[in-house]
Amino acid sequence: MAFTRACAIDEVGDTEAFAVTIDGIDVAVARDGEEFFALQDLCSHAAVALTEGEVADCQIECWLHGSTFDLRTGKPTIFPATEPVATFPVDVRDGVVYVDTSTTLNDVAPS
C-alpha cells in the first residue's frame, strides 16, 4: 500500500468532507465523529463533487439530487444513484490523514 498525505485531521470538521487530489484522483476525505473515510469525490449519478454535500450517519449526500453513499462501502443508499463510488484505505496517525489510492476497498475503479 502506498499511503499519501491527504490532510490534517483538523482540516476536516465533524460531519464534513474535505476535497483533495491524490495521484490525479479527486478524493473526498470525510469525517463522521472520530472516524475518517476516503472515497472518490464524484457522484456516480450526476458527476458532481460529493464534498459539497452533507455527512451524517456514516453517509455522504450528493447536493444535486440527494443521493447518499455509505462512507464505508461506497454503495448508494438513496436513489437516484444506483452505482457505487470507489472507496480507499485510510490511515490516521500523528494528526494526519493518509489515503492509498492505488487500491480500492470495494473493487470499484475510480473514473
C-alpha positions in Angstrom: 0.0 0.0 0.0 1.2 3.5 -0.9 -0.3 5.9 1.6 -0.1 9.6 0.7 -0.8 12.6 3.0 -4.3 13.9 2.3 -4.8 16.4 5.1 -4.5 17.2 8.8 -7.4 15.9 10.9 -8.3 19.4 12.0 -8.9 20.4 8.3 -12.0 18.1 8.3 -14.8 19.2 10.5 -17.0 16.7 12.2 -19.6 15.6 9.7 -17.8 17.3 6.9 -15.8 16.3 3.8 -12.5 17.7 2.5 -11.6 17.7 -1.2 -8.0 16.7 -2.2 -6.4 15.3 -5.3 -4.1 12.3 -4.9 -2.3 10.8 -7.8 -4.7 12.5 -10.2 -7.8 11.2 -8.4 -10.3 13.6 -6.8 -10.8 12.3 -3.2 -13.3 13.2 -0.6 -11.9 12.7 2.9 -15.0 12.5 5.2 -15.3 12.6 8.9 -18.1 11.1 11.0 -17.2 11.6 14.6 -13.7 10.3 15.2 -13.8 8.1 12.1 -12.3 9.1 8.7 -13.2 7.7 5.3 -11.9 8.3 1.8 -14.0 7.9 -1.4 -13.9 9.2 -4.9 -15.2 12.8 -4.9 -17.6 12.2 -7.8 -21.3 11.2 -7.6 -21.8 8.1 -9.8 -25.2 9.5 -10.9 -24.5 13.2 -11.7 -20.7 13.5 -11.8 -20.6 16.3 -9.3 -18.4 16.7 -6.2 -19.6 14.8 -3.2 -17.6 17.1 -0.9 -20.3 19.8 -1.5 -22.8 17.6 0.3 -23.5 16.8 4.0 -22.1 14.0 6.0 -24.2 12.2 8.6 -24.8 8.7 10.0 -21.8 7.4 8.0 -23.2 8.6 4.7 -22.4 11.5 2.4 -25.1 13.2 0.4 -24.8 14.4 -3.2 -26.1 18.0 -3.1 -27.5 17.9 -6.6 -30.2 15.2 -6.5 -30.0 13.9 -2.9 -28.4 10.5 -3.5 -26.5 9.3 -0.4 -23.5 6.9 -0.3 -22.3 4.8 2.6 -18.8 6.1 3.6 -17.6 2.5 4.4 -18.7 0.8 1.2 -19.3 3.5 -1.4 -22.7 1.9 -2.1 -25.6 4.3 -2.8 -28.3 4.2 -0.1 -30.8 6.6 -1.6 -31.7 7.0 -5.3 -31.3 8.2 -7.9 -27.7 6.9 -7.8 -27.5 3.1 -8.4 -23.8 2.6 -8.9 -21.2 2.7 -6.0 -18.2 5.1 -5.8 -14.7 3.9 -5.2 -13.6 3.8 -1.5 -9.9 3.9 -0.4 -7.9 2.7 2.6 -7.3 5.4 5.2 -4.6 5.6 7.9 -4.7 8.3 10.6 -1.5 8.9 12.6 0.0 11.8 14.4 -2.9 14.1 13.5 -2.6 13.4 9.7 -5.0 11.5 7.4 -3.2 9.4 4.8 -5.1 7.8 1.8 -4.0 5.0 -0.5 -5.5 5.5 -4.0 -3.5 2.6 -5.5 -6.2 0.2 -4.3 -9.9 0.4 -3.6 -11.7 -1.3 -0.7 -14.8 -2.1 -2.8 -13.4 -3.2 -6.2 -14.8 -0.1 -7.9 -12.2 1.5 -10.2 -12.0 5.3 -9.9 -13.1 7.1 -13.1 
